[in-house]
C-alpha cells in the first residue's frame, strides 16, 4: 500500500515526533508532582536517559510509546505497510536497546518502572500515578511494568 502523503510531508511529520516531553510523559509527571514526588528529567548520565529519575528512591521511570517500543498486544503498536523491512529492523533495534539499558540500570542498582502510552491514553492517569507512587515508596521489586487499561 502506498503512503497517502508525499515523501517530504511524511519526513516533516516524522521529524515532529518528540522523544522528550511527550503528552503521556507530561501527564504522568504532573500527576506524580501533585502527589509530592520530586524527580529529575531525562537523566543524561544514566543508560537510556530515563524520562523520570527518582534518585532518593534509586528508581527510574520510562514512559514508552507503544508504537516505537512495540508494546505487545497493543492496538497502538502497528507496523506501517510501506517499507516493512525498514520498520522491522528499526523496531528490533529499539527493543534490543531497551533491554540493554534496563540490564545496565539494574546492574547499577536502579529500580525501573515502565509506563506504557496506552495506559495513560486510557484516561486513568491518576491510577497509574498512584501505582508508580506506591511502587516508589513501598515497593521493593526491581522492575515494574504497569498494566494497560
C-alpha positions as CSV (number, residue, x, y, z in Angstrom):
1,X,0.0,0.0,0.0
2,X,1.4,3.4,-1.0
3,X,1.7,6.2,1.5
4,X,-1.1,8.7,1.5
5,X,1.2,11.7,1.7
6,X,4.3,12.6,-0.3
7,X,7.8,11.8,0.9
8,X,8.6,15.4,2.1
9,X,5.4,15.7,4.1
10,X,6.0,12.3,5.7
11,X,9.5,13.3,6.5
12,X,8.3,16.5,8.2
13,X,5.6,14.6,10.1
14,X,8.1,12.0,11.4
15,X,10.6,14.7,12.3
16,X,7.9,16.3,14.5
17,X,7.7,13.2,16.7
18,X,9.4,14.1,20.0
19,X,11.4,11.8,22.3
20,X,11.2,14.1,25.3
21,X,8.3,15.9,26.9
22,X,5.6,13.9,25.1
23,X,2.0,14.3,26.1
24,X,1.9,10.9,28.0
25,X,5.1,11.9,29.9
26,X,3.8,15.3,30.8
27,X,0.5,13.8,32.1
28,X,2.4,11.4,34.4
29,X,4.8,14.0,35.5
30,X,2.1,16.4,36.5
31,X,0.2,13.6,38.4
32,X,3.4,12.5,40.3
33,X,4.3,16.0,41.2
34,X,0.8,16.6,42.6
35,X,1.5,13.6,44.9
36,X,4.6,15.3,46.3
37,X,7.1,13.3,44.4
38,X,10.1,15.1,43.0
39,X,12.3,13.9,40.2
40,X,14.9,14.8,37.7
41,X,14.2,14.7,34.0
42,X,15.9,12.7,31.3
43,X,18.9,11.5,33.3
44,X,21.7,12.1,30.7
45,X,24.2,10.2,32.8
46,X,22.1,7.0,33.0
47,X,21.7,4.4,30.3
48,X,18.7,5.1,28.1
49,X,18.2,8.6,29.6
50,X,15.1,7.6,31.7
51,X,12.2,10.0,31.5
52,X,12.0,10.4,35.3
53,X,14.8,9.9,37.8
54,X,14.0,9.5,41.5
55,X,17.5,9.4,43.0
56,X,16.1,9.4,46.5
57,X,14.4,6.1,45.8
58,X,17.2,4.8,43.4
59,X,14.5,4.4,40.8
60,X,13.7,5.5,37.2
61,X,10.6,5.6,35.2
62,X,10.4,5.2,31.4
63,X,7.2,6.4,29.6
64,X,7.3,4.3,26.5
65,X,5.3,4.9,23.3
66,X,3.5,1.8,22.3
67,X,4.4,2.3,18.6
68,X,8.1,2.9,19.0
69,X,8.8,0.4,21.8
70,X,6.5,-2.3,20.5
71,X,4.1,-2.8,23.3
72,X,2.9,-6.4,22.8
73,X,-0.8,-6.9,22.0
74,X,-1.5,-3.2,21.9
75,X,-3.6,-1.5,19.3
76,X,-1.1,1.4,19.0
77,X,1.8,-0.9,18.2
78,X,1.0,-1.1,14.5
79,X,3.5,-1.7,11.7
80,X,3.4,0.7,8.7
81,X,2.6,-1.0,5.4
82,X,5.3,0.9,3.5
83,X,8.9,-0.3,3.8
84,X,8.2,-3.2,6.2
85,X,11.8,-4.4,6.2
86,X,13.0,-1.0,7.5
87,X,10.4,-0.8,10.2
88,X,11.1,-4.4,11.4
89,X,14.8,-3.6,11.7
90,X,14.0,-0.3,13.4
91,X,11.7,-1.8,16.0
92,X,14.0,-4.7,16.7
93,X,16.9,-2.3,17.3
94,X,14.6,-0.3,19.7
95,X,13.7,-3.4,21.6
96,X,17.3,-4.5,21.9
97,X,18.4,-1.1,23.1
98,X,15.7,-1.0,25.7
99,X,16.8,-4.4,27.0
100,X,20.4,-3.3,27.2
101,X,19.5,-0.1,29.0
102,X,17.4,-1.9,31.6
103,X,20.1,-4.5,32.2
104,X,22.7,-1.8,32.7
105,X,20.4,0.1,35.1
106,X,19.6,-3.0,37.1
107,X,23.4,-3.8,37.2
108,X,24.0,-0.4,38.7
109,X,21.3,-0.9,41.4
110,X,18.5,1.1,39.9
111,X,14.8,0.0,40.1
112,X,12.9,0.5,36.8
113,X,9.3,1.2,36.0
114,X,7.8,1.2,32.5
115,X,4.6,3.1,31.9
116,X,3.1,2.5,28.5
117,X,1.5,5.2,26.5
118,X,-1.8,3.3,26.2
119,X,-2.2,3.2,29.9
120,X,-2.1,6.9,30.1
121,X,-4.2,7.5,26.9
122,X,-6.9,5.5,28.6
123,X,-7.6,8.5,30.8
124,X,-6.7,6.8,34.0
125,X,-3.5,8.8,34.7
126,X,-4.4,9.1,38.4
127,X,-4.4,5.3,38.8
128,X,-1.1,5.0,37.0
129,X,0.4,7.7,39.1
130,X,-0.9,6.0,42.3
131,X,0.7,2.7,41.2
132,X,4.1,4.4,40.5
133,X,3.9,6.4,43.8
134,X,3.2,3.2,45.7
135,X,6.0,1.3,43.9
136,X,8.4,4.1,44.6
137,X,7.7,4.5,48.3
138,X,6.6,0.9,49.3
139,X,7.6,-1.4,46.5
140,X,10.8,-3.4,46.6
141,X,10.7,-5.0,43.2
142,X,13.4,-4.2,40.8
143,X,11.3,-3.7,37.7
144,X,7.7,-2.8,37.3
145,X,5.7,-2.8,34.1
146,X,2.4,-1.1,34.6
147,X,-0.7,-2.7,33.1
148,X,-2.7,-1.2,30.4
149,X,-6.2,-0.1,30.9
